[in-house]
Amino acid sequence: MGSIRQDKDLFEKETSSDIELLVGVGAGVERIPAHSWVLTRNNDHFRKLLAQPAKQLHFPDDPKSFRNFIGWLYGCYFTPSSTKKALDTLHVAMKYSAVDLIEHLVSYLITNLRVSNVLCIMAWIHQSSRIFSSCTLDSPRGMDSELAPSAPPAEDSHDDELPPPYAACQNSTSDVSPPPYKDIYDNACIDPTMACTQLVNECWRLVDVEAEVILASEALEELSASLLSAILSRPTLGVGSEKIVLDALYKWASAECRRQRQPQNKEGWRQVLGQMLSLPRLLTLDVKELSSLDKLYDKQEIEYVSAVVKKNPCVPAVPPLFVSFVEKMSTRRQKAGKITPNKNNKGKSKKSAKKNLPRDIMYRILCIFAHMID
């Protein structure tokens, strides 16, 4: 970022500005005066976009987040004031392959990871892996095995798609000649893949350790089915009783029925939950907790679980819903370990020893994010 810092005084200044950036949609469009040589020198995306001179570019992004991104290219240090602002700006940074800004924001999220925001961050990661997957047109260098976070498989869901990552820009000719171009990628650039891996792993670790608080939070109701399934599939999910998992399923199902305008009854809850009904370790319930099955399970399922839990000599046939999951349903979850922050590498990535282009780095980040639940 050394060369970028020299441009700090030019940020949002009309002086020597040769291009204007219109950001936003409709009545919310904002204008940023810019300097093409700063943009092309400090960002690979702008270098390609401005291969042909232009006087005006339009970006349908959030103006505040885009301004943070442009300011970063000018050397203006940006520290988010909230998780939401960090994620909104990270969306833009990923969209335009600003790898050093990605590194900075992911490090911020790791440092400020809390029970109150972990589900928000995980939901963003899950959705981003789906949105930005269309950016990887080629298959670059493979991701190192040690970078891949581990998580149990989860049933896929049909999440609402957000706007495509790359938006059309309107170009027009310009007679301004930029100063000689300097490739900032000639030297080894920052590779934020290790920080992204750490963020995913720290999210899972926090979910495991603080499972009871997290499963009782309102944020759980807003999760996608696939992310909720991944969480409840965790063998290390730190719940003292599976009744907590049942309560979480019921709460999410009620919210999903409201979203889908389905009836708030057992039939409606079972319909939206589907195979997630097999995720609780029901055969580890205490006898006193069997009454918690009434809301979500049918008569055959309740009779089977009750007979096994009570150790009746005559156990009915395994219900169809449970056939493939009996062994897992009988196994108690492992105790989650305590969170031990990595003091030596808390969200910080070293400069890559080899020349990784932004395209390669973005591909690796997407692999890390997608691997969170797949």
N, C-alpha and C positions, 0 to 999 in steps of 0.2 A: 504493500500500500504506500510505499515511500513516494512514488511519483504522483499518486493521487492526492496526497496531502497538500501539494503545491497549488492545487486547483480550488482549495477550500473557499478562498475569497471570491471566487466567481459564481458560487452556487446561488441560483435564482437572481442573478444580476443581468440586467439588460446589456451591460457593457460587453462588446464583442460577441454577443449572442447571435448565432446564425441559424437557429432552429427553435421552434416552439413545440412543446409537448402538450397535447390536450388529453387530459386524463379524466375518466369517468364516463357516465352515460346520461343522456337526457339533460335535464336542468342542473344536474350535479357535476357537469364537466368543469374542470379547473385547468388553468394554463400555467405551465412552467417554462420560463425562458431557459434555453440550454445552449451548450457549446459542443458541436459535433465531435471535435477532436478529443474532448474530455471523455465523452461517451464511448467513442470507438477505441480509445487507448485503454480504457479500464473495464470494458465488458465485451465479451465475445459475441453476445447476441446483438448488441448495437453495431459492432464491427461488420457483421453480415448484413444487418438491416440497412445500414448506411453505405453499403458498397456503391450504391447510386445516390448522389447528393439529394437532399430533401430539405424543404423549408418547414414542413409541418408533419408531425406524426400523431396519430390518435391511438390511445390505449384505453380500453374499457375496464380498467382496474379501479380498485378503491384508491381515491386520490391521496389520502393520508399515507397509506402503506407504500404507494408508488413514490411519493415524495421522499419517504425514508430511504427507499432504494436508490433514487437518484442522488440524494444527499450523500449517501455512502460512497457512490462513485466519485463524488467531489472531495471526499476525505472528511466529511462531517460525521463524527462519531455518533452512533445512535444507541441509546440504551432504552429498551421498552419499559413502559410504566405499568404494564399488566400482561398477563398471559395472552389475552385476546389480541392485544396489539403486536405481541411477538409473533403469534401464529399468523395474523393477517399479513405482516411484513414478510414472514418466512414463505408464505404462499407466493408472493411476488418474487422473492429472491430465487425460489426454485423455478418459477415460471421463466425467468430470464437468466438462469444459470449463474447467479452471483455467488460463487462457491465460498468466498471469504465472508460474505454477509451470512450465508447459511451457517458457517462455522460459528460465527459470533452469536447468532440467535439460538442455535441449538445448545451452545454452552450456557446461555442465559436460562433456557428452559430446564436444563439439568440442575443448575444451581438453585433454581426457584421451584423445583418440583415439590408439590405438596399433595396431601390427601384431597384437598379441596379442588385441585385442578388436574389431577392425573387422568381422570376419565375424559375430560375435555381434550387434553393433549393426545391421548390414545385414539379418540374418535377422529381427530384431525389427521393423525398419521395414517389411520386406516383409509379415510376418504381420499387423502392425497395420493396414496399409492395407486388408487383407481383412476384418479383424474389425470395424473401426470404420466401414466404408463404409455400413453399415445405419443409421448415425446421421444421415446427410444426407438428411432427408426432402424438403427443398425444394432448389431449385438457386439458391443465393445469387449474389452478385456473382462474375463470372468471375475466374479467376486471371490475374494479369498474366503476359505471356509471358516476361519476364525472370526470373520466379521459378521457372520450370520447369527442373529439372535435366535433363541429357541423358544417355541411356543407350540401348544397342542393344536392339531387340526381343528377346523371349525366348519360348520355348514355354511355354505355361501348364502348371501342374501341379495335381494334386489334393491340396493340403496339408490336413492334419487341421484341422478347424475348432475354435476355442476357444469358450468360453461367450459368449453374446451380450453386447454392451457394456452394456446397461442392465438392471438387475435389479429385480424387483418389491420394493417397500418396504411394510411393514405399518404402517399409520397407526392412531392412536387419538386421541380428542379430548383437548384440554388447555384449562384455563381461564387459562393464563398469557398476559398481553398483552405483546407485545414493544414496545420503544421505537419512536418514529417511524422509518419506513424511509427510508434514504438510498440512492439509486441510484448505485453506484460507476461505472456506465457512462455517467453524464452527461458525463464528461470523456473525452477520447481515451484509450483503453486500449492497453496494450502489445500489439503484433502480432508474434508469434514466427515468422511465415512466412519471413522472411529468414534467421533462424537455422536453421530446418528445411532450407531450401534449401542453406545452406552446409554443414550436417551431411552431407546426401546427397552433395554434390559433393566434400567432403573425403574421404568414405569411398571414392568411386570413384577419386579421385586417389591415395590411399594404396594401394589395390589395384593400380593400374597400376604405380606405382613399385616396390612391394615384392612384385610378383606371385610371384616364385620362392619366397620365404619363405612367403607366404600359401597358395599352392597345395600346399605340402608340409606344412601344419599339420594337426593332427587335427581342428580345427574345420571344415575343408572337408567332412569326411565327414557332418556333420550338416545340411548345407544342403539346401533343397528343390531339386528338379530345375530349377524355373524360375529360381531365383536363381543356381544354378551355371551354367546355360545363359547367363544374362546376363553373368556374369563372363567365361566363356570366349569369348563373342562379341566382347569388347572389341577393337577394332582397335589400341588403344594399350596392350594388356596387355604389360607389360615382361618378357617371357621371352626368354632367349637362344637357346632352341631349343624347337620344338614338342614335343619329347620330354617336356618338363616338363608340358605340357598332357595328353599321353597318359598319363603317370604319374598325374596328378590324376584323370583319367577312370576309370582302372583302380581307384584307391583308393576313389573314391566309389561305383563300381559294386559293388565287393566289400562295402562297408558296406550298400548298398541291398539287395543279395541277402540279406544276413543279416537285415535288417529284414523283408523280404518272404518269408523262408524259401525262397528260390530256390537252385538248385544253383550252386555256385561253379565254373562252367566258362564257356567262351566263349559258349555259348548263353544262359546265365543273365545274364551281363554285358551282352550285346548287347540282350537283352530289356528290361532296366531302363534302358539308355542311349538306345535309340531313335535319334531324329534328332540327339542330341548327338554321335553318332559322326562327324558331318560338321563339327563345330566346329573341330577342330585343322586348322591350315594344313599339311596332310600333304605337299603338293607342294613345300614349302620345306624338307623334311627333308634332312639330309646322307645320303649313301650309307651311311655307317657306322651311321646310326640306323634304317635300314629294318627291322632285326630287332625293333625295339620294336613293330612292327605286329602281330606274331604273336598276341598275347593277345586282341586285340579285333576284328580284321578277318578277313574270309573270304578264300579263295584268289583270287577274281576281283578283289577290292579291292586286295589286296597286289600282285598282278601289274600292275595298272594304275598304282598309285603308284610301284612300282619302275621300270617302264618310263619314266615321265615324269621321275623324279628322275635316272635314269641316262642320260636323253636318248637312249633307243633309237630307231632309225629307224622301228620298227614298234610302235605303241602300241595296245593292245587297246581295245575299246569302253569308254566310261565306265560304270562300275557304276551301277545304279539309285539307290543311296544317295547318290551324288555328283553326279548329273545337274544339280541346281539350284545346286551350290556350287563348281563347278570354278574359276571366276574367283576367288572368295574364298580357296579352298584354295591358290591359286597366289600369293597376295599376302602378302608379309611384313608383320608387324605394325609399326606405327609406334613409334618410340622414345618412351616416356613422359617427360614433362618432370619436373623436380625439384619437390618440394613447397615452395611459398613461402607461408607462413602470412600471412593478412591481418591485419596489426598494427592497422589502423585500425578494423576491425569484426570482431573475433574472436568470433563467435557472439553478438554483441549486436545487438538490434533496437531501433530508435528507436520512440518512441511514434507511433502512426498519426496522420496529419494529419486523417483523416476518422473518423467514428464507425463502427468495424467491430464488430458484435455478435459475441459468442463463437461463435454458430452459423456466421456467415460465415467467421470465422477458422479454425474447425475444418474447414470444407469446404475451405479453401485448403490447410491442412496435409495433409489426406487426398489432395488432388490431387498435392501435392509428393511424398508418400511413394509413392503409387501409380505415379507417373511414373518411379520409380527403375528399373523394369525393363520397363515397358510402352511 
